Amino acid sequence: MDGIYRTRVGYCGGIEDNPTYRNIKDYTETFEFDYDEKRITYEDIIRTFWYSHTAESKSGKTQYKSIIFYRNHEERIIAEVSKKEFEMELGRAVNTEIRPISRFYLAENYHQKFFLQKVETIRRDFIEIYPDIKDFINSTAAMKVNSYCKGNGTIEMLSKEIRKFNLTDKGMKALIDIVEGYGR
């Protein structure tokens, strides 16, 4: 989404310290995002959230719960109102919880920008661009390329910004092939 400039995957909502993928404890897999309030609103982001996953399915595992973690009173109100509106549109309740954010733990490096990392040519380009994994995790370019690798975006959108990613010719070709393969 235009206006979101960073995403990171991790674990939130638990009580114990230091969850990991192999020892997730009482945490839920989640992601955090940072956005430019001048370009996009929290309300727009939450509205998109409802249509980007299956909010009405119920997972028996805490690890896979559908939860919106809010940072302040305003975010809580926006999330609650949008949930009610979505439920009215669906005609049934959804199983998404709305809770205050607790400590967010970053997931392991191999989970960050997961779809990008599955494309070897592009992954190698980003290792060259961001030798420090923290810079890679926090990169807007890596976030956007990961989203394209997942199947979001169109070839028209990509053509407007592909040079900004600083990929090699091979990396650009791989990314174009992926987006064209999704038929967008």
N, C-alpha and C positions, 0 to 999 in steps of 0.2 A: 504494500500500500504506500502510495506516495506520501511522504511525511514521516514514515517510520524509518529511523536511521540505524537502529541496532537491535538485534535479537540475540539472546543467549539461552540455551536450554539448560535445565537443571532440575532441582528438587526443592519442594516447598511444602509447608503445611504440617510438618512433623514436630516432635518434641526433642527426640534424641539428637545428638550431634553427629556430623560427618556421614551423611548417607552416601551410598554409592549405588551404581546400577546393580551390582551383585549383592548388595546389602542395603536395600532401599529403606528398610525399617518401616516407620509409620509415615513416610513421605509420599507425595504425588509427583509424577513427572510433569513438568510444566516448562514454560518459557517466560522470560521477561523481555520487555521491549522498551525502547526509548523513542520518543517521537517529538516532532517540532509542532508545538501547539498553534503556531501561526499557519501551518499547512494542513493539519488534520486535527480533528477533535477526538477526545476519548470516546465520546458517544458514537462517532463513526466507526472507530476501531471495535467497540463492543458489538455494534450492530452487525458488522462483518463476522465477528466471532460466531454468532449464532448460526450463520449460514455456512461456516467452514468446517464444522464437525457435527457429529451426531449427538446432539445435546440430550435427546430423549432416551438414549440407551443407558442402561445401568450396569456399571461394572461392579463385580463383587470384590475387586481388589482396590485397595487404597492407592496403589501405584498408578492406576489408570482412571481415577475419578475425574469427572468434569467439574472443575472449580475455577471461578474467577476470584483472584486474590486482589483486593483493593488496597490502595495506599492511604486513602483519606475519606472523609465523610462524603465529599462530592462524588468521588468514584463509586462509592457504595450505592448512593442514590441512583446514579446513572445505570449501574449494573442491575439493580433491582427493578427499576422501571422498564428497562429494555427486556429483562427476562419476562415480566408480566405481559408486555406487548407481544413478544415472540410466542409465548404460551397461548395467548388469545388467537394469534394468527394460525398456530398449529391446531388449536382446538383440544389441547391436552397439556398436562404438566410436563416439564422437563426435569431431569435429574442433575442439573448443574447447581452446585453449591456456590454461595457468595460469602467469602470469608476475609477477614483482615489478613494482610500479608504477614507472614512470619519470616524468619531468616531464609534467604534464598541461597542454596548451595549450587555452584556450577557443576554441571555434569562433566564426566570425563571428556578429555579432548576428542576422542574418536566419535563422540556424539554431536559435537559442535559442527554446524554446517554439514550435516550428515549426507545430504544428497550431492553436494559439491564434492565431498571427499570420495564418493563412489566413482567419480570420473577421473581416472588417473592423470590424464593430460592436464586437466584444469587444476587438480590437486597439486601437481608439481609446480604449475605456474604460481599458485598462491604460496607455496613454501618459499619460492624465490622472492616473491613480493613481501611476504611477512615471515621472516625466519623466526620471530618470536611468536609463539602460539597465542599469547595474550592479545597481540595486535591483530592476528587473524580472527580470533573470536569476536573482537570488538569492531571489526571492519564492516563498514557499510557496503563496500563492493562485494565482499564475501557473502554478506547477507543477501544481497540482490541476486548474485550468481546462484547461490543455493536455492533461492526461490524459483529461478528459471529452470534449474536442474530438476526441481520437484514437479514442474509442469505449470507453473504460474507465469502469466505474461504472454505477450504475443511477439511474433517476429518483428512487427512494426515498433513495438516498445523497445525491444532489444536493439534494433538497428540504431535507435536514437542515442543509446548509452553504452554500447559494447566497448567502444574505444576508451571510455573512462575506467574500465576495469583493469587496464594494463596487461591483458593477456597476450601471450605469444600468438602468432598466426595459427599455430596448431590448436591452442586453447580456444581462440575465437571460433575456429571452424567446428570444434567439438561442441561448443555451446550453441552455435547456430544449428547444427545437426540435431541436437536435443530438442530445441524449441520447434524446429520444423517437424520433427518426428511426432510432436504432440498435436500437429495440425493447426497450429496457431500462427 
